[in-house]
Amino acid sequence: MGEVSAPPAISFVARSGTGKTTLVTALISELKTRGYRVGAIKHDAHRFEIDHPGKDSYRFTASGADSMLISSDSKLAFVRQHRQPPDIGELIERYFKDVDLILVEGFKRVGLPKIEVYRQERNSSLLCRGEHHDPDLLAVATDIELQIDVPQFDLNNPAAIVDFLLISCEL
């Protein structure tokens, strides 16, 4: 049996509070409506916690388990302790072989194709154009007309962004 290749991944980047999550959730809904299997990865710059005191899973982790998986009939959660952040490629290859496309929120410094979310009222300048020219920028989803060297899409038109993603990822 041949090796399964990793699905394509697109990172959505922006300054905090710009609407990345709102856009990504709309794109997931649109992709699901079209019959695609969608994975999502969220980069969290803060120390998030899904394990809470008083729960058995928390007790396993607190007692020193390096990895802990909790599973029900409908979903599972996997908690793994690590000393250094995992590589995005490792995350994709290990956990996302069963999807058609992965939408990533954040990871602005990795070499993934990117769509930048830009709102006039929230931003002073683009992250991927300006002081830093990111060659992985595919497009900008925005609420204004920009003078930019990549395609731009209306933030309120997720169907058009999905059309672009499907062509870009050859799906």
C-alpha positions in Angstrom: 0.0 0.0 0.0 1.4 3.4 -0.9 2.1 6.2 1.5 -0.6 8.8 2.1 0.5 12.3 1.4 -0.3 15.1 3.7 -3.2 17.3 2.7 -2.6 20.9 1.7 -2.6 23.5 4.4 -3.3 27.3 4.2 -2.5 29.6 7.1 -4.7 32.6 7.9 -2.6 35.4 9.5 -3.5 38.8 10.8 -3.0 41.1 13.8 -5.0 40.1 16.9 -8.7 41.0 16.8 -8.9 41.3 13.0 -11.3 38.5 12.5 -9.2 35.4 11.6 -11.4 33.0 13.6 -14.6 34.5 12.2 -13.3 34.0 8.6 -11.9 30.5 9.2 -15.2 29.3 10.7 -17.1 30.7 7.7 -14.7 28.9 5.4 -15.0 25.6 7.2 -18.8 25.9 7.0 -18.6 26.6 3.2 -16.1 23.7 2.6 -18.3 21.3 4.6 -21.4 22.4 2.6 -19.4 21.4 -0.6 -18.6 18.0 0.8 -14.9 18.5 1.9 -13.3 17.0 5.0 -11.7 19.9 6.8 -9.0 20.0 9.5 -8.2 23.1 11.6 -5.1 24.0 13.5 -5.1 27.0 15.9 -1.8 28.5 17.0 -2.0 29.8 20.5 0.7 32.2 21.7 -0.6 31.8 25.3 -0.6 28.8 27.5 -4.0 27.3 26.8 -5.4 24.5 29.0 -8.0 22.0 28.0 -7.3 19.8 31.0 -9.0 21.1 34.2 -8.4 20.3 37.9 -10.8 17.8 39.2 -11.0 15.8 36.0 -9.4 12.4 35.7 -7.6 13.4 32.6 -6.0 16.3 34.5 -4.9 14.0 37.2 -3.2 11.7 34.7 -1.3 14.7 33.2 -0.5 16.2 36.6 0.9 12.9 37.8 3.4 13.0 34.9 1.9 11.3 31.9 3.8 12.5 28.8 0.7 11.8 26.6 -2.9 11.5 27.6 -5.9 10.7 25.3 -9.5 11.0 26.3 -12.1 9.4 24.0 -15.9 9.2 23.8 -18.2 7.8 21.2 -18.1 11.0 19.2 -14.7 12.7 19.7 -11.3 12.5 21.3 -8.7 14.9 22.7 -5.0 14.2 22.9 -2.7 16.1 25.3 1.1 15.7 24.8 3.7 17.4 26.8 6.7 18.8 24.8 9.8 20.7 25.6 9.9 22.6 22.4 7.0 23.6 20.0 6.3 20.9 17.4 7.0 21.7 13.8 3.8 22.5 11.8 4.7 19.8 9.3 4.9 17.2 12.0 1.5 18.2 13.3 0.0 17.9 9.8 1.6 14.6 9.0 0.8 13.0 12.4 -2.8 14.2 12.9 -4.4 15.3 9.6 -4.1 12.4 7.1 -7.9 11.9 6.9 -8.9 15.4 5.7 -8.9 17.1 2.3 -7.7 20.5 3.4 -6.3 22.1 6.6 -7.1 25.6 7.6 -4.4 27.0 10.0 -5.0 30.0 12.1 -1.7 31.7 12.9 1.8 30.3 12.5 2.7 33.4 10.6 6.4 32.7 10.6 6.3 29.3 9.0 6.6 28.5 5.3 3.0 27.7 4.6 0.9 29.4 1.9 -0.9 32.3 3.6 -4.0 34.4 3.3 -3.8 37.6 5.3 -6.9 39.0 6.9 -6.9 42.8 6.9 -9.5 45.2 8.3 -9.0 48.9 7.8 -10.2 49.8 11.3 -7.9 47.2 13.1 -4.7 47.4 11.1 -2.0 49.9 10.4 -0.2 47.8 7.8 -0.1 44.4 6.3 1.9 41.8 8.1 3.1 40.0 4.9 3.8 43.1 2.9 5.5 46.2 4.2 8.6 45.8 6.4 8.4 42.0 6.0 7.8 40.6 2.5 6.5 37.1 2.9 6.8 35.2 -0.4 4.2 32.6 0.8 1.4 35.2 0.8 -1.3 34.0 -1.7 -4.0 36.5 -1.1 -5.6 39.1 1.2 -9.1 38.9 2.6 -10.1 42.5 3.3 -12.8 45.1 3.8 -11.2 47.7 1.6 -9.5 48.0 -1.8 -5.7 47.6 -1.4 -2.8 48.2 -3.9 -1.2 44.8 -3.5 0.6 42.3 -5.7 -1.7 39.3 -4.8 -5.4 38.7 -5.3 -7.7 40.2 -2.7 -11.1 39.0 -1.6 -14.0 40.5 0.3 -14.0 39.3 3.9 -17.8 38.9 3.7 -17.6 36.5 0.7 -16.4 33.2 2.0 -17.6 31.3 -1.1 -15.2 33.3 -3.3 -12.3 32.6 -0.9 -13.2 28.9 -1.0 -13.2 28.9 -4.8 -9.7 30.4 -4.7 -8.5 27.9 -2.1 -9.8 24.9 -4.1 -8.0 26.1 -7.2 -4.8 27.0 -5.3 -4.7 23.6 -3.6 -5.8 21.8 -6.8 -8.8 20.2 -5.1 
